[in-house]
């Protein structure tokens, strides 16, 4: 009020520029100040002022309309560039969202695996299902993403870089799908398109709950990087996220207690995040992603940096969270053991394409070309005669490794089948050469993955590939 009084009483001193500066740069002054001027100043004030000054006073009443147009323009720019679903709910002050046209994929699927073709057909059928309750939790239909590449020189054209090509899959209720692939295969791009962080060049994504009123709570996301506040405690994180997701205090307390007990976080509740170990931070990120029971959850390498005990707790929590529920999850991982522990189906991406999809056992049976034979001898002198006997019984056997007392062979499937005959031969070898133990196992998921990943197109993805990635092998099990 003091500012308005000064401007009103000394208007003849400040003049036109002073009033214009005040009304434009101090928006509240325009409305409240103008009313103050006309209510508090005597009627003959305009007589005291000259004609130009009196016109400025009346101009002050028009400035709010100018502000309205300016702020509406600014709001529209923010809405267009940073639009969110929660911002589009206001019917008065928010503009309608941009049209979400679905562009067709310019490429037709070529030489796809039969399982990938069947998954594409199921996805296309799911898109047209009219009943929302009958749709899968996640529908990714014909996703394609292109990026503008770098110019070699100022005269050359930008070469498009294709990150994903015609990727189609769906996640059913109660299902966890694992997405595997080398760096540069398109996993991260696919995840970003599903979260809405990246707009697809072609295709569409449909998520359960995205079109309903629960715009904040339908999606849970555990990113690869820990998105946490370093100075807040674990309990404060949980309470803040529960409030953001709209949980009532009583429900939030029950949900937080249950999740904290499941992940063994009781002792860290009062500790600031910056003091926590990396494995505990990953647990917290996972808990935040499933807090509020979202219908869609995306887990990007959730157990990275955790010790074996923490991994087991995480995997048990994932299985308990989604099994026999209305929710579903997409999980990306570099741990083959993690995929086998929690995933109902696995999809392997190679060079931006979906190379195969199915249950782990199905992929092992379909793409596992070899069996692994491991034999442990008691005396090293038996190794050479044993090697000759193995080649006689299995002519196409290829020795992979040889240690002081351990021999490892890769056996083609046709040499091993029928399994009963193969084990009969190995039992005779065990008795003849006095073996300490032997094992004959099917190809692991890790071996299937490495075999399929040989098709990775290094020329197109040199910048994204990281040769330092280490894959955790699934421990061999004896039959």
Secondary structure, 3 states (H helix, E strand, C coil): CHHHHHHHHCHHHHHHHHHHHHHHHCHHHHHHHHHHHHHHCCCCHHHHCCHHHHHHHHHHHHHHHHHHHHHHHHHHHHHHHCCCCCHHHCCCCCCCCCCCCCCCCCCCCCCCCHHHHHHHHHHHHHHCCCCHHHCCCEEEEEEEEEEECCCCCCCCCCCEEEEEEEEEEEECCCCEEEEECCCCCCHHHHHHHHHCCCCCCEEEEEECCCCCCCCCCCEEEECCCCCCCCCCEHHHHHHHHHHHCCCCHHHHHHHHHHHHHHCCCHHHCCCEHHHCCHHHHHHHHHHHHHCCCCCEEEEECCCCCCCHHHHHHHHHHHHHHHCCCCCEEEEECCEHHHHHHHCCEEEEEECCEEEEEECHHHHHHHHCCEEEEEEECCCHHHHHHHHHHHHHHCCCCEEEEECCCEEEEEEEHHHHCCHHHHHHHHHHHHHHCCCCEEEEEECCHHHHHHHHHHHCCCCCCCCCCCCCCCCECCCCCCC
